[in-house]
Amino acid sequence: MFKHRYTLPLLAVMALGAGLTVSQTTHAQETLKQRVQEENGMHLPARGMSMEQVEKQYGAPTRKLSPRGGDSARHPTINRWEYANFIVYFEKSHVIHAVLNTPAGNNRDPGTVN
C-alpha cells in the first residue's frame, strides 16, 4: 500500500517532464528549420572557395577569429572569419562551411570578451 500512494504522483511528474522535453525539442527543431531556410535564402560563401575569393567577393571580414586545431593531420587548422551576419569556416585556406550569426550570439569565439 505504501508504494501505491507515491506511484501516481511520480508518474504525473514524469509525464509532465516528458511533455516539457517534447515541447523544447519541437521548438528547437522549428528554430533550426527556420535558420536553415534563412541560410538557404542568403548568398553565403560556397564550400571550396579560397580565402582570397571570399575576401574579393565579400570584402574584408569584421574580424578573423583565432585558429583552432592544426595539432595533427587528423585535426587540420580551422580558420574562422566573422562578417556582420555570418561566420565562414575554412579548413586551411578553403571554405568548409558558412553559418548565420545566431541572435543569441552563441557562435562567437569563446576566447574573446565582447
C-alpha positions in Angstrom: 0.0 0.0 0.0 2.8 2.4 0.7 4.2 2.1 -2.8 0.8 3.0 -4.5 0.4 6.2 -2.6 3.5 7.7 -4.3 3.3 5.9 -7.7 0.6 8.1 -9.3 2.2 11.5 -8.3 5.6 10.2 -9.5 4.1 9.1 -12.8 2.4 12.5 -13.2 5.7 14.4 -12.6 7.5 12.1 -15.1 4.8 12.7 -17.7 4.9 16.5 -17.2 8.7 16.4 -17.5 8.4 14.4 -20.7 5.9 16.9 -22.1 8.3 19.7 -21.5 11.1 17.9 -23.2 9.0 17.2 -26.3 7.9 20.8 -26.3 11.5 22.1 -26.0 12.7 19.6 -28.7 9.9 20.7 -31.1 10.8 24.4 -30.5 14.5 23.7 -31.2 13.6 21.8 -34.4 11.5 24.7 -35.6 14.2 27.2 -34.8 16.8 25.1 -36.6 14.5 24.7 -39.6 14.0 28.5 -39.8 17.7 29.1 -39.6 18.4 26.6 -42.4 15.8 28.3 -44.5 17.3 31.7 -43.9 20.8 30.4 -44.7 19.5 28.9 -48.0 17.9 32.3 -48.9 21.2 34.1 -48.3 24.2 34.3 -50.6 26.8 32.8 -48.3 30.4 31.8 -49.3 30.3 28.4 -51.0 32.2 25.3 -50.0 35.6 25.1 -51.7 36.1 28.9 -52.2 39.6 30.1 -51.3 40.2 32.8 -48.7 41.2 35.2 -51.5 37.9 34.5 -53.3 35.9 35.1 -50.2 37.6 38.4 -49.4 37.3 39.5 -53.0 33.6 38.8 -53.2 32.5 39.7 -49.6 35.2 42.2 -48.6 37.4 42.0 -45.5 35.9 40.3 -42.5 34.9 42.2 -39.5 37.5 40.1 -37.6 39.5 37.0 -38.0 38.9 34.7 -35.1 41.8 32.7 -33.6 42.5 29.4 -35.5 41.7 26.1 -33.9 43.2 22.6 -34.4 46.3 22.1 -36.5 47.9 19.8 -33.9 47.9 16.8 -36.3 47.0 15.6 -39.8 43.7 14.4 -38.4 43.0 17.8 -36.9 43.7 20.4 -39.6 43.8 24.1 -38.8 40.3 25.6 -38.9 40.2 29.4 -39.5 37.1 31.5 -38.9 36.2 34.8 -40.3 33.4 36.8 -38.9 31.2 39.1 -41.0 28.3 41.2 -39.9 25.7 38.4 -40.5 27.7 35.2 -40.8 30.9 33.3 -40.0 32.9 31.5 -42.6 34.9 28.3 -41.5 38.0 27.4 -43.5 40.0 24.2 -43.4 43.4 25.6 -44.0 42.6 28.1 -46.7 39.3 26.8 -48.3 35.7 27.2 -47.1 34.1 24.2 -45.5 31.0 25.9 -44.1 29.4 29.3 -43.6 26.7 29.9 -41.0 24.5 32.8 -40.0 25.3 34.5 -36.7 22.7 33.5 -34.1 20.5 36.1 -32.4 22.0 34.9 -29.1 25.5 35.4 -30.5 26.5 31.9 -29.2 28.7 31.1 -32.2 31.3 33.6 -31.3 34.9 32.9 -30.3 34.8 31.7 -26.7 38.3 33.0 -26.1 37.3 36.6 -26.5 35.2 39.0 -24.4 32.6 41.2 -26.3 
